[in-house]
Amino acid sequence: MADLITEIWEGLRESGIPEVMLFLPDGTASRCHWDDTTMIGLMRVALLGDQDRKIVRIIPVDQCTGIGVAPPKGIDPMSFRSVVQGKLNATLLQEDGAHDG
């Protein structure tokens, strides 16, 4: 259960959505691209720029309280849900087709 956020993000990345909003343990949220994460031992961490403190925050992804997909600027989040769902469904169909073989 602890790896849930990482698992969700991996699925989003495989579906072509590598950039997400991470909801952090302190109640804030931060946009992060999969390429801005790294493994420290067995733990995936997000490297987040903190403008206020002028630091790079290193946050264990699985300590995040949630994950979301931000729509491009000017796009209604309600209508963007169908885009996200379409990408996820297309990836699942490809995977199912590969297993049917």
N, C-alpha and C positions, 0 to 999 in steps of 0.2 A: 504493500500500500504506500510505503514511503516514496517509491519511485514514480508515483502517478503523474506528477507535473512533467517530469522528464519524458515519460512514455507518451503523454499527450503531445508534447512539443515535437518529439521525434516523428509522430504520425503527421502532424501539421507540416513539418519540414519535408517529409517524403511526398506530401501532396502539393508542394510548391509554395508553402507559406512558412518561410524560415524566420520572419520577424513577428514577434508577439509583444503583448504587454504582460509583464510579470507583476502580480500583486504581491508586494513584499510584506514580511512579517510585521514591519512597523506601521502598516496601514497605508503606505504610499504605493505608487505604481511606477513602473519604468519600462520604456520600450527597449527591447533587446533583440538582436539578430543572433541566430544560432552560431554564426562565425565569431561572435563575441562571448563565447563560452569556452571553457576548457575543463579538462579533467585534472583534479588534484587527488591522486590516489584513485580510489573507486568512486569519488564524488564529482559530479558535474557542477561547476560553479559558473555564474554569470558575472561578467566584468562590466560594471555599470558606471558611467561617468556621473559624478555628483558635482554639479556646477557650484552649488552653495558652499560646499566644504572644500572644493578644489582637490578632490581625491577620486580614485577609482575604487568603488565599492566591490567587494568580492562576496557574493551572496550564493550560498548553496541553493541550487534550483529547487530541490525538493523541500526546502523550508519555506518556499513561497506558498501563499495561501490560495492562489488562483492564477489563471492564465487566460488571456483574451487575444483577439485579433482585431487590430485597429483598421478601420476602412481607410482607403486613400482620402486625402482632403477633398471635401466637396461631395462625398458619397454618403448617403443616408445609411447609418448603421443597421437599420431594420431591413433595408433591401440588400445590404451586403451579406446578410446571413445566408441567402441562397447561393451566393458566389462561393462562400466557404464550404457550405454543404455540398455543392456540386464538385468542388475539387476533392473533398474527402471521399465522396461516393465514387468518383472516377478512379481514385487510387485503390479503393477497396475492390472495385470491379476488375481492375487489372490484376490485383493479387489473387482474386478468386479464379480468374481465367488462367493464370499461371499454374495454379494448383490443380485445375481440372485437366490440364494437359494433354 
